Amino acid sequence: MKDAPPKATARTWLGLAVLVLPLLLITIDGTVLILGLPAISAELSPTGTEQLWMIDTYSLVLAGLLVAMSAVGDRFGRRRNLLIGAVVFAIASVAGALATAPWMLIGARVLLGVGGAIMMPSTLSLVRNMFLDRQQRRYAMAVWGAMASVGAAIGPIVGGWVIETFSWQAAFLMNIPVMLLLLVLGPLLLPESRNPDLHRIDILSVALSLVGMIGVVYAIKTLTGGKDVALGIATLIIGLIAVVLFVRRQLRLPTPLMEVRLFKLRYFRGAVVGDLLSVFAMVGALVALVQYLQLVLGLNPLEASVWLMPQAVMAAVAAVLAAALVKRFLPAYVITAGLLIAAVGFGLTIFLTPTSSPALVATSLALVALGAGTSLTLSNDIIMSSVRPERAGQAAATSETAYEIGTTLGTAILGGVLVAWYTRAVTAGTGALDLTAGVAERASSTMAEALLVASEVGGSTGTSILDTAMAAFTEAITITGIAGAVIMVVTAVWAFITLRGADANKDLAADHEH
């Protein structure tokens, strides 16, 4: 009879607490500047394009480097990688706080992405190696998933509070104490682990993964923005060619950078795609509804962050609830139910008006966080349980790459739907106001610009511009919410079909080997 895997000790659980600290910051930094752009713009005067790069560069670099950095961790040691990443992250945080020009801030965000990419795969793969008992590992994954979800959810909350209380520079400086704590406690509480089969890292595979990921993500951002279409298409083609070449090379290598054969497993494939689509919808909803709270309801960053609290709480509750429910029900059923709850949350946007209570927004986001958070927790458990501990880095990179692509797609595609619908509605609504072409174009570009235009024009015409813009933006959010609900329903069907073979108490890695 096969011996039962060893149980985790108190030291192991303390190690988990240390691991989730950098994870929390990595996910917070993806959204922390959303509420800080007005303050940054006032001080650094970035162009519209530079503002987009300040937000997007971080996730772009993070997504592009995850696969490569997971391989480095597998080869040279995951704990070592984690600590090196902490140093890079701390240096980048200092650089961001000291930035005096847009290009300096963008460069700091690039370096933050590098540090995050070094650390993030190590956090999840170390959890896989530290918790060998399946039941304990599920709860550890629940904690990991809660921190990932909470980080994305409270990014704007933390950003709003820090920026309102101190300054936008403090959003960078808050990273430094946590990184120092990790550098002190990491060597004491975290075990070193690596993949003994990975004797060398294939540099060509690293290059192909980098070109492929950054190329595809950049192309999506460019094409959904509606500008530089030729550049977007060219970048997409280059990125897709690199991805195809990367996959073909992995199938030929004896020790591949990423074990793409895992996608032959129905439940692994189902969990990764489900992860991507869940994050896609969650991030799109967050970006849209945060803007609604500020631009339509007129809340300041701190007030808006208070109404985002229920989402953060539900994200934490979802992870623990998922680990409890899966004891009684198959993961496919729990995940499907969670995704349908998220769809209901998105559906609540049909009741939004320009004068709705912030409580409606809070309820919508809370349901999305509860449902999608439940799904993400169990999907991560399925992904990480599909491989042996020494190959945890590859599975972690796959899961986290899906997360980052979902974040990028949510911002770009659902954000693009929001802007496109708003522009169409404002253009139609202001057609009878006898505005000059320049004023009309400004009002229809963004809701923030429409507020400025209405203030400048003043009088009854300014009031009409404001009313039209607020109604158009609310309508655009409703359309975005309906799109999110449809995505959640489709994902629920996908999860129900593909994950029926996954059992929460089954050794999925052993299944894969056979």
Steps between C-alpha positions, in 0.01 A plus 500: 500500500633843405607713799290807570677827416639689801283763664595865508644635826447835673824616334352413160189709565717791614690459174171531314431828680837627378427384144170682466655837591682548168203347313269758657727785394551363147125488441436832677754672275301396194212731597642736764551792259144493361387764752835678497512613139341842562762585765784364285371692197488824699863463607672332203273615211510174300330469164201266461727235352748532785216458752403171333859380513524586869215257568558237231879458497502317832262222392657485154850430635364271772311286249791488258755378754298253713588187300868589476530593868323182612763299312779699666345421840464132413864484396677712763258488794158649561582656835809662354292636213243637743762690698671639189161616375438674834821702458405601145146592614634717783744684271222559245273636775763756602544599135124544457471720808787720383373537141484860377401432139254263329777291341659444842171376645441271202854362540436431868180315410698288252749409774211422738366262237838329480514461878142374511566246224803367691302459822151395395563146361713424807211579737266244346759230429634524856146447632478185287828371644435599862154343527510137385174391667217567252252627760749738658621611159144589401470734799845643426391558139184663636713744699719562194193553280341730759809720509519513119131597476513738796812666360330581170185610683665721763755654264272798436403508870861513615585743225206724587583509870876545457468770234229688690691478831857545375590528131523285188868435583389314812331239277855396403669548838253268678662205317839543665425387860328184372794414275744550790286274719506233228879523473533443876238226552526319166834326570375398846158356414500401131664179373706504184366291212589450136437263211787245498416398141554849362874505444504800268267773382431516128577862410313481168185390684538793740530742208201352317281513812598861562436613140178298480343622824598866469414503130150358545418712807631820341306427180177455695550832678582678173214354296234559766617861524412549133830672418808371317299210359778401259752487785254300711442243226874468428576455870222242533636297208853508642371404844290210372787366288723510809235316706466226234877458477522493881239222527665293225838534668360395840360182345847407372709583807568221756465753786275778366474848642122448522330161499246578225388135497309581818240666277407154374341446843136602479484629859831687479394667176160577643643655817749724316242632251249547782760700695571724204135577424412557868779753548414657163148580616595597859760756396275649232224548759739656752641753254154604377325527836787683674471768232121511552545568871740787435387654173121454514426499874780747572667312785861581590760217504459430871119495481509274195741263673258456792231370263752251359549342845220240463673366187826451690319324786312269263822414316648376829180317602476330160834324532423350840143414398625317190736282705210406732241433227727274298501250788134427422462584133706436188716795390315527168171569681649753743686684223194508275281634781760765583518621141121527479499710821756727334269525196220622730738763637571626150129492421427751777656770281174513300350689797766774499396861437706820526355550850521142635620432851864386534354201688384354168856515365634346822246216481580430135875485561456293817302232314757495218782462755316225690416296191815545295719474813351159577571388145858630499587328828397154382639550150842578649481188715424287193784659301763457772387146591546390139881492528762347725652740759826543308305622194292746700673799343369413154143462623530822703624689195208368293245603765649843556546567128128428455432744785709776341356445152152512652588828671630647176202382295255625762654847496544514124190329362231581758661842548486540123130407494437757775676781313354411161141488629549823697637679193209383284239603758652843572541576129133418443385688811692824436414518131225757563705727729676695223850435635818569307675194358785530750273526803280213383805281441639575845169425672466168320859383565476417872265570790777688683547730200124557477499627860767756408315605185172545688676717758668713232182551290276567801138609492217284372719359223760387751227339709366319193850373414542374857160328510558338161847378594385355833209318337726371221766377741241324716355336190848393391561339841172309470607365161839405645323328790278301265811395307659389828189301595503320164870417543432357847215281372716371212785432744260316732394270216866446405592415860208260543597309184880496538540458877263210564795260510679689779458367853610713796632191678669340201873500421488686170877496457500119518226495236715716276800270535292203393 
